[in-house]
Structure formats: C-alpha cells, structure tokens
Amino acid sequence: MKEVWKKIQPIIVDSALGLPIEKLWDIKHLRQSSIRLAEISTLAIKKGYRAQRGKLLLPLCDFMQRYCRQYLGVDKIVATFHPEIRDFYRCVLLFHDIADGEVKTYEFVQGAAAVAGWLSLRDLGENYKHVYGEKKSNRNLYHFFLSPDSPQYLFDTKKFPSCSSFCFTPSLLEYFFLHKSDAFAGLTPEEKIIITNSYFYPEYFEIIFSSPKDKSVIDRKQARFSVYYKASWHLKEHLESSVQIYESQILEISKEGLKVFTPHLPPLKIGQALLVFIELPDWQKISVECEVVWADLNLSQIGLAMKGFAPKLWIEMIDELEGELAQLIHKATEITRKRLS
C-alpha cells in the first residue's frame, strides 16, 4: 500500500492557515456547515501500478474515507481533480461540484487543469444506500464503504486517541524551511504563531523563531490536541427542572481548556459557566466545569477554560498524550539525524 500511494500526506485537515484549495475556490459555506473539514490532495496511483487502477483506486478511497471519519473526525472533505475524471467523482463517489464545476489552473497540482468538489462523510451512509443499496454485491459501494472495518485498516486503539501528529520532525523542519528555503523568514509573527499552535514544543520554537525576542509573541501556554469525543453541556445557572442539554463534539483539548462544536449554538456570554460531560472512547466519562472564553456562532464553536481543579482522569489523559508526542518527536528526530548524516 505504501508503494502504491504516491504521497504520504494526502489529507490536509483545516486550520487557521486555511486549505490550499482556497487559493482558487471559496469554501466558506462548507467550513461553516462542517464539524471538521479536510482537503484530499494527491490521491494518485504511482506509475507502474496504474494498469491496476481499477483494483486499487476504490480500496484507497475506502481507506481514506474511513481514516477521515473514524480517526480524524472529519465530516466533510473537499478535493480537486482533473476535468476528465470529474464524472467518476460526481457519479460514482457522489461528490458535489464547487463553483458549478468551473475549470481552473491549480498551482497545488503543478498548474494542471482542475475542478473542485465536496463530499459529506456525515451523510455518506444515507446517500450511498439511496444510490447503491439495491445493487449487486460487485457494484454496491454502500456495502463496500460502510461495511464493518477491514482488518487491514489499523487505526489508533490507544486509551486516549488523538489525531494530533507532526508532519515534520524538528530536523526536517530545519532542513526544508531554513537550509533549503527561506520560507520562515517571510512569515509574519501571526503566521508563526499559527504554526506553533500545531508544533507546540521547544524543539520547534528554536527553528520557527529567529531570536528569543520573537518567541515572546507566543500567546499559547499549553500544547493542544485534536480529538473527536462526544460531549454534552448545559448552562450551570439553569435549575435542574429546566436544563437545556446541548449535544456536542470536542475538537481540541489542553490541560486547562477545550474547543467544542455545538450545532445550533445558542448565544453565550464571555465568562458564562457551563457544565460539560465528555464521553471517552472506552466508555469512561469526565465531568468538568468551564467558562466561556470565546464563541463563534458562524462556526458553531466555543472555547472553554477549566474552572477550579481539573478531574484526575483529565490530567491523566493530557499527561499521556503529551508523553506520547514527546516520545514520537525524540524517536523521529533520531531517525532523521541518522538519515541526514
């Protein structure tokens, strides 16, 4: 599988930096209706294997959509593809056109002609069942994409799963962005802060910022982890007999805060107290008291800060996630140094 897939990073999860597709297409309406948005890029078959495209492309698409749904918590994807294969994406995979299928020259795919589309993974089962539910087994993409997981797909099974990861070790970040280019030199302080939001470790700060003075602009004090946990919350001041429960998804967590997606988010005041109940994958539950730090009604998201002492299970979860990433950075850095030496 590694030999067949041309690139190792075909899934770009949305962030404050936006997505490559936004250089040419407006996707604000998709972002506002998504829990977590991602762009699928370079979904291509390596030369030498393209004669087997019919046997390989659909399994790769299946792995991609399962990875997005189950591991990354992505509920909507966007993609660009050559106009010649637009019918495959629209008629077989059931993508919707962006900008009415307008053809553009897309720099991210080496200036090739491209059209853009989007697909709702949240509605994948319903839509595929409607189109493919009565088809024979050899033509039934509903059963192919929505059947129980294949044993060949190995996703995160840790006690506290997180979809946070590093595309670059410190050594690779320094090699590509300091030695092979001057990309960091042209970034604004705000853009550097956005990068440190993902690479929040001292090993990376030394590379991203050219001087100790520059590092003083970092406003984040803790590492954050992208997760996809179910949750519910209610306003703390409500009486028990009149509590309005809001079903939600936890998108990010840190030692002292979390970011929450809540459909039909009600107006909230900064400092308002909430009681949040979080469901972990192993059926354990955490109850935390928080206060609203910010709220974005357009994205249906709120930022919350812990009030008082965090529960023991919460501290255990964050400590384990931090330890795993620190170990990953150390191991990957040693491997990279050996390869570059």
N, C-alpha and C positions, 0 to 999 in steps of 0.2 A: 504493500500500500504506500509506503514512503517513497518508493521509486516511481510509482505511477503518478502521484500528485506532484505537479511541477513546483509549487511553492509550499512553504511550511506555515505560512500565516495568511490563509485565505479569508479569515473572519476578523473584521475590524469593528470592535464594539464602540458605540457612540460615546463621546466625551466632550469636555468643554472645548476641545480643539475642533470638534465637528468631524465630518466624514469627507473623504476625497471626492465623492460624488457631488458634493455641494458646490464645487467649483463651476459646475455647469447646470445643475438642476436644483430647483427649490424643493426641499422636502420638509419644510417647517410643519406642514399639516400632518405628515406622517409621524414626526417626532412628538407632536402634541397629543397624538392618539395612541402612543406606544408606552409600554412599561419600560422596555429596554430595546433600543434599536441597534441594528448592526448592518454593516455593508459586507457583502460577499465579493471578494476580488480574486482574480487569477484562478478561478475554478477551471483548470485546464488539464488535459491529458498530455503527459510527456511524449515527445517524439520517440517513435519506436514502439509505442503501445497504442497508437491511435487507430490501428486496424482493429483493435478490440474495443473501440469506443462504446459500442452497444452493450458490451458486458460490464464496462467499468463506470460509465457516467452515472447511471442511476444508483448503484451502490455508493458512489462518492456523494451524490446528492442526499441519499438517505442518511449517511453518516453525518454530513454537515447539518441537516435539519434536526437530527436527534441531539447532536452536540450543542446546537444553539438553544433548543428548548429545554433540555434536561440538565445541562451543565452550566450554561451561561445565563439562563433565564431570559433569553431574547424572545420577544413575542412578535417582532416584525422585522423583516430583512429587506434590504434594497440591493440591487445588483445592476451592473451594466453588461451588455453582451452585444455581439456583432449583429447587425440587422438581418443577416442571412439565417440566423438561428432564433430569431425572435419568436417564430411560430412555436418552436419547441417549448420555450419558456411560458408563452401565453396559453397554448392549447394543451400541453402535456402537464407542465408543472403548475399551471393556473396562476401565473404572475399577472399583475395588473400593470398597465402602462403608466409611466410618469411623463407628464407634459405631452400626452396624446401620442407617445411613441416617436417624438421628434428625433431625427438622426443628428448627432453632433460628433465633433472630433474630440476625443477624450485623451488628455495627456497622460493620465494614470495608467492607460493601457497602450503606451508608446505611440500616441497620436492616431490610433485606429478609429474608424467609424464605430459609433456605439449608440445604442438606445438604452433606456433605463426602465426598470420595473420594480415592483414591490410585491411581497407576499406576506400574508398574515399567518404566522405559525400558531397563533391563538385559535384561529378558525380552521386550521388545516384539516382536522378530523371531519368536521361537518361538511366542508367544501369538497373534500376528496370522496367522502361517502356519497354525496349527491351525484358526483360525476362518474365515479368508478365502482360504487357499491355493488352493482349487479353484474359487473364484468367478470369474465372467466379469470381464473387464478393467474394465468400468464399475462394478463393485461390489466390486472387490478392493482393500481397504485395505492388505493386506500389500504388494502391489506399489507402491501409491501412497506409503506411508510409508517403505518400506525400499528403494526403487529407488535407483540412483546419484543423487548430488546434482543438483538442478536448477541450471542456470547462472544462474538469477535469485537464488539464495541465495549471497551473498558474505560469507563468514566470514573471520576473521583468517588471513592467509597469511604473517605475519612469521616471521623466522628463529626467534625465541623467543616463541611465542604465550603470552599470559596473559589470563585472564578477569577481571583486576582492572580496575575502572573507577570513575569518580566520577559519582554521580547529581547532585551539586551542585558548581558552581564555588564558590570562596570568596565571590564576590559574592552568588550566590544563597543560599548557606548563611546569610550575614549578613542578607540581606533577609528571608527567611522565618522564621528562628529567633531573630533579635534585634529586628528592626524590626516584623514583622507578628505576632509571638507572643513569649512569654517561656518557650518550651519548655526552653531550656538552663538557665534559672535554677532549674528544679525538678529537674534531674538530680543524682544522687549522683555523687561522684568516680569510683566504679566504673563507672557508666554512661557517663561522659565518656571514661574510658579505653577502653571498648569501641568508642566511636565513633572515637577516634583510631587504633584498630587498623586501620580502613579508610581514614581520612583522615590518613595519617601524613606531613604536610608542615607546615612552619612557618606557611604562609599560613592553614591551618585551625586550628592551635593558638590563634592570636590571637583567633579567633572563638568557639571552643568553651569556652575557659577565660577567666574574667573578670579574673584577675590573674596575674602571673608566679608567685606563690606556689602557685596552683592547679596550674600546669604541672609542678610538682616531683613530682606523683604519677605522672607518665607513667613506666612501667617498661619500655617498649619502646624500644630504641635504634636500630632499623633498620626501614625500610619492608619490608612483606611483600607477596608477590604470589601471588594464587590461580592455580594451574596444574593441569594434568591430564596428568602424564607417567608413563609406565610405569617401573617400577623393580623391583629385586630386592635382597635383602640377606642377609647371614649373620653370625653371631657371629664376631668376629675371632679369638677364642681357639680356635675349633674347628680340628682338624687337617684338612688338605686332603682326606684319605680319608674323612672323616665329616662333611662340611659339609652342613648342612640349609639349603636355599635357600628363602627366603620371597618369593613374588611379591607386589608391592605397587603402590600408586598414590601419586605425590607430589601433595599437596594445596596446600601453601604452601611458598614458598622465600624466603629473605632472604640477605644476604651471608654470614652465619655460621651459618645453620640451616635446617631444613626440617621440615614436618609430613607424616607418612606414614600412609596407610591400609593395613593388612595384615590380610586375612581370617584368622581363626583365629590371632590374635596370641598368641604364647607369653608366659608371664610373663617380665618383664625387670627387671633391677635398675638403679636410677639410677646413671649413670656407666659402665654396661656399654658396651664398644666394639663397633661394627658396621662392616662394610664394605658400602657402598651403591653400586649400579650403576644409573645413571639413563639412560633412553633418551630422547633429544630427538627432536622430530618430523622432523628432517632426517637421521635415522639415526645421528647422532653420539651417542657415549656418554661419560658422565662417571663416574669412579670417585672416591668420597670416603670418608674415614674419619671416623666420627662417634661421639659418645657419647650415651647416652640421658639426656634431661633430665626427661621425664615420660612416663607411659604410661597410657592409658585402655583397659582391657580391654573395657569395655562398648561403646565406640565403635570398638574395634579400631584405635586411633590412637596414634602415638608422636611425641613431639617430640624432635628431634635437634639437637645442636650440632656444628659442624665441629671437628675436631681438627687442629692444625697449620695449614699453609698451604692455602688453597682452590686448586683447579686453575685454570689460566689461563682455560679455557673457561667455568668457573663465574663468574668475575669479569666476563668479557666479557658474559655473559648478564644478570647483575644490573645492570651499568652501562647496558646498552641498554634494559632495562625501566624503570629509573629515569629515563633521559633521555627516553624516550617519554612517560611520565606527566607529567614536569615541563613538557615542551613542550605537552602537551594542556591542562594547568592554565593555563598562560600564555595560550594561544590562546583557550580558552573564557572566561577571565576578561576579556580584552579585548573579546570579542563581547558578553558580558553587560553590561559597563560602558557600552558604546555604546547598548545597548537600554534600559537603565535611566536613562540621562542625558537 
